Amino acid sequence: MEIFRRLGLNNCVKDIRFKRDYGLSMVYCTSIKTHFLGRIPYPSLENEPPYPGSPETKWRCSQIFLNPMLEERVEACHQIDYRKMRQFERIEDNGDEVVVHVRDLKTDTVSELRATAF
């Protein structure tokens, strides 16, 4: 949450609802309906004590909800050239310039991304 706060996204993460009273203990069994091995108690978010070193508290947000929110924010930022379905192929360091070759997995074409040192 501290990183999200620094990026200005802490409230976006908190808007992704997760029941704050939902117990988060971990249970270990030999299978879903057989022998119980043990439990590691883990408090719900509402019972989690605040951390004195940060204005943020712990927050839980499933990846299936977090990723779309992050993707939406990245796509809305005009300073980011966001490309999906790409695979890194290789990199060339030419001293004052770096060239990255990436493959578009939909079209199977390779393109170059260039960056110069400043």
C-alpha positions as CSV (number, residue, x, y, z in Angstrom):
1,M,0.0,0.0,0.0
2,E,2.9,2.3,0.6
3,I,4.0,2.0,-3.0
4,F,0.4,2.5,-4.2
5,R,0.2,5.6,-2.0
6,R,3.4,7.1,-3.5
7,L,1.9,6.4,-7.0
8,G,-1.4,8.1,-6.0
9,L,-3.3,4.8,-6.4
10,N,-4.0,3.9,-2.7
11,N,-7.6,4.9,-2.9
12,C,-8.1,3.1,-6.2
13,V,-6.9,-0.1,-4.5
14,K,-9.2,0.6,-1.5
15,D,-12.1,1.1,-3.9
16,I,-11.7,-2.5,-4.9
17,R,-13.9,-4.0,-2.2
18,F,-12.8,-6.7,0.1
19,K,-14.7,-7.6,3.2
20,R,-12.7,-6.1,6.0
21,D,-14.2,-8.6,8.5
22,Y,-13.4,-11.6,6.4
23,G,-11.2,-14.1,8.4
24,L,-7.9,-14.8,6.6
25,S,-6.6,-17.8,8.6
26,M,-4.9,-20.5,6.6
27,V,-6.1,-24.1,7.0
28,Y,-4.1,-27.2,6.1
29,C,-5.8,-30.5,5.3
30,T,-4.8,-33.7,3.5
31,S,-7.7,-32.9,1.1
32,I,-10.8,-30.6,1.0
33,K,-12.9,-33.1,2.9
34,T,-10.6,-35.2,4.9
35,H,-8.0,-34.9,7.7
36,F,-7.5,-31.5,9.3
37,L,-3.8,-30.8,9.9
38,G,-3.7,-27.4,11.4
39,R,-4.6,-23.7,11.2
40,I,-2.5,-20.6,11.1
41,P,-4.6,-17.7,12.5
42,Y,-4.4,-14.5,10.5
43,P,-6.6,-11.5,11.5
44,S,-9.2,-9.9,9.4
45,L,-8.4,-6.5,8.0
46,E,-10.6,-4.8,10.6
47,N,-8.6,-6.5,13.4
48,E,-5.2,-5.8,11.9
49,P,-3.3,-3.3,14.1
50,P,-2.1,-0.2,12.3
51,Y,1.6,0.0,11.4
52,P,3.1,3.0,13.1
53,G,5.7,3.7,10.4
54,S,3.1,4.4,7.6
55,P,-0.1,6.3,7.1
56,E,-1.4,3.2,5.2
57,T,-2.7,0.0,6.7
58,K,-2.6,-3.5,5.2
59,W,-5.0,-4.1,2.4
60,R,-6.0,-7.2,0.6
61,C,-6.9,-7.1,-3.1
62,S,-7.1,-10.1,-5.3
63,Q,-4.9,-10.0,-8.4
64,I,-8.0,-10.6,-10.6
65,F,-9.3,-7.2,-9.5
66,L,-6.0,-5.3,-9.0
67,N,-4.6,-6.0,-12.5
68,P,-7.6,-4.5,-14.5
69,M,-7.5,-1.4,-12.3
70,L,-3.8,-1.0,-12.9
71,E,-4.2,-1.6,-16.6
72,E,-6.9,1.0,-16.8
73,R,-4.7,3.6,-15.1
74,V,-1.8,2.8,-17.4
75,E,-3.9,3.1,-20.5
76,A,-5.2,6.4,-19.4
77,C,-1.7,7.8,-18.9
78,H,-0.6,9.5,-22.2
79,Q,3.0,9.4,-21.2
80,I,3.1,5.6,-21.3
81,D,3.2,3.6,-24.5
82,Y,1.5,0.4,-23.2
83,R,1.8,-2.6,-25.4
84,K,0.1,-5.9,-24.6
85,M,0.9,-9.4,-25.9
86,R,4.5,-8.7,-26.5
87,Q,7.5,-11.0,-25.9
88,F,11.0,-9.8,-25.3
89,E,13.4,-11.2,-28.0
90,R,16.8,-9.5,-27.4
91,I,18.5,-6.3,-26.5
92,E,21.3,-4.3,-28.2
93,D,23.4,-1.9,-26.2
94,N,25.0,0.5,-28.7
95,G,26.7,2.7,-26.1
96,D,24.5,5.8,-26.3
97,E,21.4,3.9,-27.5
98,V,19.6,0.7,-26.4
99,V,17.5,-1.2,-28.9
100,V,15.0,-3.8,-27.6
101,H,13.5,-6.3,-30.0
102,V,9.9,-7.4,-29.1
103,R,7.6,-9.9,-30.8
104,D,3.9,-9.1,-31.2
105,L,2.3,-12.4,-30.2
106,K,-0.8,-11.7,-32.3
107,T,0.9,-10.9,-35.6
108,D,4.2,-12.7,-35.0
109,T,6.1,-9.6,-36.1
110,V,9.2,-8.2,-34.4
111,S,9.6,-4.5,-33.8
112,E,12.3,-2.3,-32.2
113,L,12.0,0.0,-29.3
114,R,14.8,2.5,-29.0
115,A,16.0,4.6,-26.1
116,T,18.9,7.0,-25.9
117,A,20.9,7.9,-22.8
118,F,20.4,11.4,-21.5
